């Protein structure tokens, strides 16, 4: 996302201006650049030195945390959440687990060496204290997403880190720029915010893959109803190689810039759906992800009829997996409505945009920009319906 997402407000733009000195950081305007100065200044000289190499987001976030902790103690970095005070000091670090992790420990040492170079060895804490900071970051960080739930960065949110995990969550989180909001997705009767759960992993994963991902990334075993030994998996998988193939194509699509690249990925996806996926059940994970991939390709290529067909095929699977009031399902309905609108079927568009409104009003809230944009789209779409609102 280098050069396409503002390094301060995390909003996408095609007209960002680079930092005049390092050329790595990009900003919407002078205000964003000035607001980011205190955090960007320590890394700016390093970026200028190593350009065009761009350090990964883990190094940048860790550098900013260490720089901040030069001036503040962990217990003074705090946030109130529904009557519960949460501090950086209280966050889990799993430093002992990381020390015994053959994959994560080398990542820490590599990141820490870069942090020391950027800030100066005299300005960083001891190696063990650094491991504690690193652990708190990797265990508690959030992936910041745009309005389409595509990743744009990472951030540490002290208050939000209080929420534990369940594969059957009570709440979901959405972003507006860097602002994170967690909203209940069903009626709750709880005595504490600590009784409210969010989901740390993609629920589209198979049960064994969810369990492995949670253990690998967060060092715990989930004991929710969906992860019990006798729990029935919502999804099946006949060929793991096919699932991997579809996911690799998804990664290619996320990076694709030219129409030719999208067309190539779309053609390969179409082959997979017509051949390998034809006899698979509707809940096969490779088939579900291939349908979603084809839907995204069709949307980008303005192949409205094909995109709508694929989106409708996977719609009920998404509702069953994520829930009626999840951000993913609500946005899926919204995208279908947009496609119908673009194809000139305003009546069908209104049907899906109305369903999307009901879902997104819960998942995002009525003050979120996504909900407001949706209402504006509905208003414009109704003008194309005979007897509709003007």
N, C-alpha and C positions, 0 to 999 in steps of 0.2 A: 504493500500500500504506500510505498515511498513516493512522496510527491503528490499524492491524491487525497490524503487525509490530513487535516490541520493538526499539528503537533500540540496544540493547546486545547481546542474545543472538540477535536476528534470528528468534525463534520467533513463529509466528502465534498470536494470541489475540483473542477478542472482548471481553475485559475489561481492556484496557490502561489505565493511568493516565497522563494527560498531564503534562508538566513544568508545575509550578504557575506558572512565570514566563513561558515562551515559548509554551506550549500546542502546540508543534510536535512536539517529541520525545515519544515514548510508551514506557512501560516496563511489564514484567510485574509488578514489585514494587519495594520500597524497595532491595533488594540490587542489582538491575540498575541502578536510578537512581543509586545511590551509586557503583557500579563505572564508570559512564559519565561521571561528573562531570568528570574532568580533560579529557576530549576534548570534552564538550558545552559546558563553560563559555565558551570563546571565541566560540562561535556563538550562544549562548543570547540575549544582549542584542540581537544583530542580528535573530534570529527574532522576538523580542518586538516589535521596531520595525516589521518589515514584515508581521507577521501580518495577514490570513490567507494571504498569499503564501508559498509554500514553495519554497526554492531546490532545484534539481535535485541528484541524487545526485553528479554530477561536481563541482559546486562544494563540496559538503560533504566529499567525500573529499579533494579538493585542499587545502581549508582545514586539514583534520586533518594532512595530510602536511607542509604548510608549518609548522604549529604544532609538530609533532614535531621538525622539522629546526632549529628555534630552539635546541633543547637537545642534539641529537645530530648528528654528521657522517654523511654518506651511507655512508662506509666502516665506520662503527660500527653501522649498522643491518644486521644479518647473521643468517644462519641456516644451520645445517649440514644437508645433505641427502645421506644415504648416503655420508658421507666427503668430500663436496664442499662447501666453504664458499661461500655465495652472499651477496653484499652488494648493497645498494641502488645503490651506485656502479657496480656491474658491469652493471646492467640497461640494455638498449637504450632510447634515448629517441627516436631518429629525429627530433631537433629540426630538422635541416636539411630533412627531408622535410615536416615540419609547416609550416615557414616558407614553403614553396612550394605548400602545399595551400590552395586558395581556399575550401574548406569548413571545414577544421579550424582554420586560423589565426584566423578571427574568433571561433570558439568559445573558443579560448584567451584572446584579449583580453577577451572578455566575462566569462569565469570569473575571470580574473586581477583585473579591476577589482572584482569582488565580494569576492574574497579580501582585497584591500587594504583595502576598506571594513570588513570584519569584523574583521581583525586589527590594522588601523592601518598606514598606509604605512611608518612607521618600523620595523615588525616583520616586513616581508617582504623577501626578497632582490631583486636586480636583475631586470629584465625577462627577460634571457637566462637567468639562473639559474632564474627561474620557468618559462620555456619548457622547460628541461631536466627540472624536476620534473613538469610537466604531461605531457611526452612519456613519461616513465617510467611515469606513472600510466595513461595511455590505452592504451599498448602492452602493459602487463603485468597490468592488473587482471583479476579474475575476476568473473563474474556469480554472486552467491551465490543458491542456490536452496533451496526448501523440500523436504519429503519427496516431493512430486509433481513435482519439477524445475521449479516455477514460480519466476520471479525474485522475490527479496525485497530485493535490494540489491547493492552492489559492494564489493569489498575488494582490497587489494594484499597478496599473499602472496610474501614474498621468496624462500623456499625453492622454492615451486612454480613460480616464474617461470623456473626453470632448464630446464624441459621445453620442447622445441621441438615444432613442429607436423608432423603428417602426416595426410592424409585416410584413411590406413590405420594407425590408432594401435595402440600396444602396451598402452596403459593408459587408464583413465577416472577422472574425479574426481567425488566426491560430497561433500555437506555434511551436517553435523549441527549446526544452529545456525550459528555462524561457523567451526566446525572443518572444515577441508578435508582430505580424504584422497584420495590418488592410489593406485590399485591396478592391478596388471597384469591384463589380461583375456585373456592367453594365455601359454604357457610362453616364457620368455626366456632367452637366453644372451648376456649383455652384459658388458663390462668396466667400464662407467661409466654413471652415471645419465643422462649426456648422450646416451646411445644409446637412451634410452627416449622414445617420442613420444606426445603426446596430440593430440586434435583441437580446433582453435580455433573451428571453424564447424560448423553443422548439416550432417551428411552427407546429409540429405534434399534438399539443394540440388542443382541441376544443376551439372555440371562447370564450365561457364563462369561460373555465378553464384558458386560457391565460389572460383574463381580471382579474380574481381572483388572479392568480399568481403574476401579476404585482402590483396589489394593496397590496397584502400581503407582498411582498418582497421589493417593491420600493416605495410604497405609492403614486402611481399616476394611473390615468385612461387613457388608451390608446385611442386616437381619430383617429387612422389611418383608411384607407378605409376598412380594413378587420375587424375592431372592431365596425364599425357603427351599430346602432340598426337594420337597414334594410339590413345589409350585409349578404350574403349567406355563411354559413359555408362550407368549403371545405370537412370537414369530418362529419360523422354521428356516433352515438353510440346507439346501441339497448340495450345493457346490460352493465351498468357501472361496475357491479360485475365481468364480464368477463374481462373487461379492467384491473381492479385492479388485478385479478388473473394473467394475462399475465405479468403485470409489476412486480409483486412479483417474478415470475419465472425469469424475467430478472435480478433482484437483486441477486437471487440465483446463476444464471449463472456467474455474475460478480465476485462472491466470490468463485465459484467452482474451486477446484484444481485437483481433481481426475477425471479420465475418467469415473468412475462409476457414479459420480455426474452429469456429463454432459450428459451421456446416460439416466439417470433418467429424467432430465429436458427435453431432446429431446423427450423422449417417451410421457411425459405429453403434450408437445407442439403439437406433432403429433395428439394426441387424440383431443385436442382443435380444431385444424384445420379441422380434418375429421368429427367432430361432431358439436360442437357449431358454428363454423365459416362457415360451408359448405353453408348455405343459406344466409349468410350476404353479403351485397354489397361490392364491392372492396374498397370503401372508408370508411368502418367502421373502426374506430380507433383501436378496439380490434383485428380485422383481420389483419390490416397493421402491428401492433406491434407483433402479433403472427408469421407472415411470417418472419419478421426481426429476431425474436428470433430463429425460426427454422433454418434460414439461418446461424446464428452465431453458433448454435449447430452443424449443418452439417459441417461447416468449421473446427471447432475444432476437430471433429471426423473423418475428412478426408472422409466424405461421399459426394464426389464431385458432383455426379449427383443430389442428393436430394438438396444440398445447392444451386446449380445453378438454379434448377427449382424454388425454393422459392424466390431466389434473382430476377429472371426475372419477377415473378408475381408482385413484389412490386416496380420494377424499375421506372415505369412511375408515380406512386403515389409520389415517392420521388422527381422526377424531377418537377412535378407540385407543390409540397409543398415547396421545398427549392430553386428550380431554377437550371438551367443547370450549372451555374458556382459556385455553393455552395460547400464548402468542403465536406459536407455529401454526396452529389450526386456523386461528382468526385471520392471519396474513394469507394463508392459502386460499381461504374464501374470498378475501379482498382481491387477490391476484386473478382469480377466476372471473370475478365481477369486472375487473379492468379489461380482461380479454374479451368478454362479451360486449362490453362497451365499445372497444376498438373495432370489433367486427360488425357493429351496427345493430346488435340485438339488445336494445335498451331494456326491454321487459325482463329478460333473463339476467341482465346485468344488475337491475334493481333487486331482484330476488336474492342474488348472492351478496350484493353490497349490504342489503338489510341484515342478512345472517352474520356477515362480517362485523357490522356495527354492534350487534348484540354481544358478540364474542370479544371484540376489541375494547368495548366500553368497560369490560371487567378486567381483561389482561393488561391493558395499557392505561385505562382511565380516560375520562372525557376531556381532560385538559392536555393530554399528550398530543403532539403534533401529528402523529399517525392517525389518530381518531379525527382530528380537525380536518386533515386532508381528505379523509374518507368521506366526511359529511359534505365537503365541497364537491367531491366527485359525484356523490349521489345527487346533489342538487343540479349539477350540470347534466347528468345522465337522464334525470326525469324530464328534462325539456324535450327529449327525443321520444317520450312515450305519449301517445295520443291521450289528451285529458290529464296529463301529468302536471306536477307543480311547475310553475314558472319562476 
